[in-house]
Amino acid sequence: MAFTGRELRSTLSEDGTLRLSLEQVTYDEPAADEVIVRIEAAPINPSDLGLLLGPAQVDTLRQDGDALVFEVQKGRLGSMKARLGQSMPVGNEGAGTVVAAGADAAALMGKRVSAVGGAMFADYRVLKARDVVELPEGTAAADGAAIFVNPLTALGFVETMRRDGHSGIVHTAAASNLGQMLQKICLADGVPLVNIVRSEEQAAILRDIGATHVVNSRDEDFRARLTDAVAETGATVAFDAIGGGTLGSDILQAMEAAAVRKMTEYSRYGSEQFKQLYIYGALDMAPTTLNRLAFGFQWSVSGWLLTPFLRRAGMETLGAMRQRILSELTTTFASRYTRTIGLAEALQPDVLRAYERKATGEKFLIDPGRG
């Protein structure tokens, strides 16, 4: 039996326009090792927006029938050459029910599963049986839709900290869904964590779940308070979701200032404490500015992405992480959604502007069954 459904696609053209549309797709009978999943819930993560909108200028949005069209600056097209002209399906992860299964995957028929692998903003998704995770009996699709990107990232931060030889973490945009998960993990695992937020409302979210060290980047004494928190926790690795501006530099400077407090002899090269800044997001699209003479010479700045980390970590570590996520699905790794929308709603201009803001405390879930 064939299935026909919609897929949300993003197409970047050589003329400098980006088009979002819903395309009809027909799925044939699954192969022996495949399943067809009816998607019932798919979260909109910041990483999804990177593919959905890419380099588009959101303020140029215009409607073209049921589609949305945006302009892209000509200077940005060169870095996007590999995707020009391609109609690309969107959506990193999601959950739903297996409605067709190949001979080798028959045991999954009718089961609710979660999966990662792209093209989840759709009515149906064809997947290898090995790439889906059967959810515990009675788990709602919304509860199982986001068990990969944020949970594995939060666990990956702690694992990276340990592998790199650090003992405490600094995290920005800390009141996000991911940030709340990280705080809960650190409390359970005894890992000192410094949370950086931008408002007292965000600080309250973290304190309500047990956070001890929360600093507001908009306070006048932010740098002094950050240095005190770093000195108290001994945090020497940071994971930065902001990316642009001077915040990363401020963190490295605070780490250096905390280390200098312990020095007994002056060195023109600064402290011998190694400091690591990982940038994993781009909430601020401005260039990253580093005041490099303010934090000595023992430091490094690099990117952090989930997929390369998982390759390095290996299957045993990934298996342990997945097991922990499933066992703490409605506690540590629970995702809170402020709005659930249908596939068609995702292409309504006012709705797109709302989820494109990536506002802390706001998280959107797509339920294709809503239309």
Residue, then its C-alpha position, 0 to 999 in steps of 0.5 A: m500500500a502506498f502512502t501520499g503526504r506533504e513534506l515541508r521543503s526549502t529551496l534556495s535558487e540561483d536568483g537569490t530567492l528562498r522558497l518554503s512550500l508544502e510538496q506532495v510526496t508518494y511513499d512506496e511499500p517499505a523495503a524489508d528493513e524499513v518502516i513508514v512512520r506517520i509523523e505526529a509530533a516534530p519540534i522546531n529546533p534552532s538547528d532546523l531553522g538553519l536549513l529552513l531559512g538558511p541565509a534568508q532575510v526574514d524581513t523580505l518575506r512575501q507570500d506566493g500562493d501557499a508558499l513563502v518567498f524570501e530574498v537572500q543577499k547575493g554575497r551569501l550565495g557563494s557559501m550556499k552553492a552546494r544547495l542551490g536549486q535543491s528542494m530540501p526537506v526539513g525537520n531533524e527529529g520527531a515521533g509517530t506511529v509505524v503504519a507500514a513495516g517491511a518483513d524484517a521490521a514487522a515487530l514495529m508495526g503499530k508501535r510509537v517510535s521516535a527518530v532523527g534523520g531529517a524530513m520530519f516536518a511531514d505527514y510520513r517518513v520512510l526510515k530504516a528500522r535501525d534508525v527508530v527508537e521504540l518509545p515506552e508503552g503509553t508515551a505521547a508523541a509530544d513527549g517522545a518527539a525531542i529525545f535526540v537533539n537537545p537531550l543528546t546535546a546536553l549529555g554531550f556537553v557533560e561528556t565533553m567536559r569530562r573527556d577534556g579534563h575539565s570539572g565545571i561548565v559555563h553555559t549561555a542562553a541557559a534558560s532554554n529547553l536545552g539549558q534546563m536539561l543541562q541544569k538537571i543533569c549537572l545537579a544529578d551528576g554533581v557537575p558545577l554549572v554557571n548559567i548565563v541568562r538575559s533577564e530575571e524571568q529566565a533566572a527564575i526558571l533556572r533557580d526553580i529547578g535548583a540552579t545555584h549559579v545564575v548570572n544576568s548578562r544585562d546587569e551592570d556588574f555582570r562581569a564581576r559576578l561571572t568571575d565570582a561564579v567561575a572562581e567558585t565553581g572552577a569552570t574552565v569550559a564553556f558552551d556558547a549558543i549565542g556565537g556573535g558579539t563579545l559574550g564568549s570573550d567575556i567568559l574567557q576573561a572571567m575564567e582568566a581572572a578567576a585563575v589569576r586570583k590563585m597565582t602567586e607569581y606574575s607572568r606576562y603570559g597570564s595564567e597557566q590555566f587552560k580555558q576552552l570556549y565551544i560555540y555551538g549556536a548562532l543566536d547572534m549572527a554578528p561576528t565573534t569578537l575576542n579581546r584576546l589579550a585579556f585572557g592570557f595565552q592558554w585558551s582555545v575557541s572552536g565549534w561544537l556539533l552533536t553529530p561529530f561528537l557522537r562519532r567520536a564518542g562511539m556506540e557504547t556511549l551513545g547507547a548509554m545516553r539513549q537509555r538514560i534519556l528513555s528512563e528520564l523522558t518525562t523528568t530530566f529530558a521533558s520538553r515544554y511546548t508553548r504552541t502546537i501548530g499544523l504543517a500548513e500553519a508553519l507557513q503562515p507569515d505571523v506564525l513563522r515570524a514567531y518561531e523564527r525569533k527563537a525566544t527563550g521560553e517559547k518552543f513550537l511543536i508541529d503536529p501534521g494531523r492539525g492540517 
